[in-house]
Amino acid sequence: MNIRLFVATSLLCLAAPLTQADTVVVGDTITVRDSQTSVPTRGMRMKLVESRFGAPKARHAPVGKPPITRWDYDGFSVYFEYDHVVHSVVAAP
């Protein structure tokens, strides 16, 4: 691969805006909308989440194998597999 093409493509990927979306369920209707809530991203470690977002309001014990842990914050929850974020969920208004 041409090195210039590789560098240009890499820079474009870094410059692309990252958007987040909320999944909202009301009754039998599911909608997705843009989210304005800042949440931890997939792959972040627990220590980094806590340093950036503060201590959670609640920490739930790990469940299952692999262990899945949930931390609850005001407005969102974070799910970890071992000590890495696998998903962040924004609470419906």
N, C-alpha and C positions, 0 to 999 in steps of 0.2 A: 504494500500500500504506500502511496506517496505520502511522505511525512507532512507536507504542507496541508494536504487534504485531511489527514488525521488530526492535526492540530486545529484546523479550522472547524472541523466537525465537533471536536471536544469542546472548544470554546463556545460554540452555538448551544451545545447541550447545557453547559454551565450557565449561560445567559438566559435560557428559557425560563419563563416565570413558573414557579411552583404554585399550583392551586390546590386548595383543600376543599373537600365537599362534606356536607352533612347528609346523612341518610335519615329521613324523617318518616316515621310510621304513625299514621292516625287511622284507627279502625283497620279497614282492608286496603288502604291506600298507602303506597310507598312512593316517596319523592326524594330526589337528590337536589340539593341547592348548594351554592357556594358558601363556604364557611369563613367567618371573620375571626373565629376563635383560634388562637395560637395553641397548638398541642404538640406533645412530643412526637417525633417521627420514628418510623420503623428502624430498628437496629440500635437505637440509643440505649445506653446502659443505665441501670437504676441510679447510680451515683450522679450521672450527668443530668438525668431528669430531675432529681431532687435539687441539684445545684442551680438549675435554670428555672424551675417552677416552684421551688420551695417544698416544704414537707406536705404530704397529702393529708386531707382531712381524715381519711380512713385507709388502713392497710388490711387487706383480706388475706387470710392464710392461703398458701399454695394448694391447688386441687389437681389431682390426676397425674398422669405420666405422659409426656413430660409435664413438670409442674407449671401450672398457669396461676399467676398472682395478679390481683387487681388492686390498683390504687385509685381512690376517688378524690377528685379535686372539685372546687366550685365550678360547675359547668361542664366537666368532662371526666371520663375515667380512662385509665391507661392499663392495658393488659400486657403482662410480661411472660415470656417463656424463659425459664431460668432467670437471668438478670438482663435480658434484652427485650425492648418494646416490640410487640408483634402487631398491636393495634391501639389506636386512641379513638374513643367514642365521645362525641359532643352530645350533651343532654338537649332534648327538645325544649324549646322555650315554653 
